[in-house]
């Protein structure tokens, strides 16, 4: 009686094919999701004509890309500045909010936006709010 050994090669070949497909799909997905370095988003989209009045923030988003943009997300920060930094008050009154502009912006185009806070900003004689608006994210539609 001869000693026979069965070797399954189909399982190993299927595993190699699966890993190859997973690697190809992963690299395609990685190419689709881009992350820009700090300050580089201004080459694609920027905020112009910014106005802040009683906490209401308005302005224009300018698309500098050759592709349409969607879902531009803004980080709006209300930074409380004490008049006397040597003797600040007890309460921290600053806040931040992410606001998404749902309108599509055509290549080279502009879109107006307005953000109204859900609750009014407190006011007082001991300080004031400094408001900043930065781009925190967007979707570029590449056809």
Secondary structure, DSSP 4 states (H G I P E B T S, - for coil): ---------HHHHHHHHHHHHHHHHHHHHHHHS--PPTTGGGGTEEEEEEEEETTEEEEEEEE-SSSEEEEEEEEEEEEEEES-GGG--S----EEEEEEE-S-B-TT-EEEEEE--SSPPP--TTEEEEEEEEEEEEEEE--
